[in-house]
Amino acid sequence: MKQCIIALAAVSIWASMAWAADTMTFKASLGDVTFNHKAHQEMLKDCSKCHEKGPGKIEGFGKDWAHKTCKGCHADMKKGPTSCKECHKK
């Protein structure tokens, strides 16, 4: 029974990664933000860096969350956009 539960959990995590959108666009007042989900998945290899509560929509996602989490990660890793115009495209 324990092996079955572990296998089911592994399959559900894999399936959520396999069906996740490659690129997502978020509407914002300063201009749309296009996010390459697949590239982040492949680079980070740890979904919990963004999806703390598991696969799916991010609880509390919005401007404040993105500015803190995304921009903060980009600054920490010294990789990725950190200025307004680099993310928000008109």
ROMINU-84611 format. One record per residue (C-alpha): residue number from 1; residue in one letter; x, y, z. Coordinates in nm, 2 decimals. Layout:
   zaza   timar       px       py       pz
    NUM       a        X        Y        Z
...
# end
This chain:
   zaza   timar       px       py       pz
      1       m     0.00     0.00     0.00
      2       k     0.28     0.24     0.09
      3       q     0.45     0.18    -0.25
      4       c     0.13     0.24    -0.43
      5       i     0.09     0.58    -0.25
      6       i     0.45     0.68    -0.33
      7       a     0.40     0.58    -0.70
      8       l     0.07     0.77    -0.72
      9       a     0.24     1.08    -0.58
     10       a     0.53     1.05    -0.82
     11       v     0.30     1.02    -1.12
     12       s     0.09     1.31    -1.01
     13       i     0.39     1.54    -0.97
     14       w     0.53     1.43    -1.31
     15       a     0.19     1.48    -1.48
     16       s     0.15     1.83    -1.34
     17       m     0.50     1.92    -1.48
     18       a     0.43     1.76    -1.81
     19       w     0.10     1.94    -1.87
     20       a     0.21     2.28    -1.73
     21       a     0.21     2.56    -1.99
     22       d     0.54     2.64    -2.16
     23       t     0.48     3.01    -2.15
     24       m     0.23     3.22    -1.96
     25       t     0.14     3.59    -2.00
     26       f     0.00     3.79    -1.71
     27       k    -0.18     4.12    -1.77
     28       a    -0.04     4.41    -1.58
     29       s    -0.10     4.79    -1.59
     30       l     0.26     4.87    -1.68
     31       g     0.25     4.61    -1.97
     32       d     0.21     4.24    -2.00
     33       v     0.46     4.00    -1.83
     34       t     0.55     3.69    -2.03
     35       f     0.70     3.41    -1.82
     36       n     0.87     3.10    -1.97
     37       h     0.75     2.84    -1.72
     38       k     0.93     2.55    -1.89
     39       a     1.27     2.73    -1.89
     40       h     1.23     2.80    -1.51
     41       q     1.12     2.44    -1.45
     42       e     1.43     2.30    -1.63
     43       m     1.67     2.55    -1.47
     44       l     1.55     2.53    -1.10
     45       k     1.44     2.17    -1.09
     46       d     1.25     2.25    -0.76
     47       c     0.89     2.35    -0.80
     48       s     0.86     2.44    -0.43
     49       k     1.07     2.75    -0.49
     50       c     0.75     2.90    -0.64
     51       h     0.48     2.65    -0.56
     52       e     0.52     2.62    -0.18
     53       k     0.19     2.43    -0.14
     54       g     0.24     2.19    -0.44
     55       p     0.17     2.20    -0.81
     56       g    -0.09     2.43    -0.95
     57       k    -0.18     2.79    -0.91
     58       i     0.03     2.99    -0.67
     59       e    -0.17     3.10    -0.36
     60       g    -0.14     3.48    -0.31
     61       f     0.01     3.53    -0.66
     62       g    -0.01     3.89    -0.78
     63       k     0.20     4.20    -0.81
     64       d     0.35     4.20    -0.46
     65       w     0.42     3.83    -0.47
     66       a     0.59     3.85    -0.81
     67       h     0.79     4.15    -0.72
     68       k     0.92     3.99    -0.40
     69       t     0.96     3.63    -0.52
     70       c     1.05     3.65    -0.89
     71       k     1.25     3.97    -0.88
     72       g     1.42     3.86    -0.55
     73       c     1.52     3.53    -0.70
     74       h     1.66     3.70    -1.01
     75       a     1.86     3.94    -0.80
     76       d     1.99     3.66    -0.57
     77       m     2.09     3.44    -0.87
     78       k     2.22     3.74    -1.06
     79       k     2.03     3.61    -1.36
     80       g     1.70     3.73    -1.52
     81       p     1.52     4.06    -1.54
     82       t     1.50     4.29    -1.23
     83       s     1.39     4.62    -1.38
     84       c     1.04     4.72    -1.47
     85       k     1.10     4.74    -1.85
     86       e     1.27     4.41    -1.86
     87       c     0.96     4.23    -1.74
     88       h     0.67     4.46    -1.84
     89       k     0.65     4.47    -2.22
     90       k     0.40     4.71    -2.39
# end
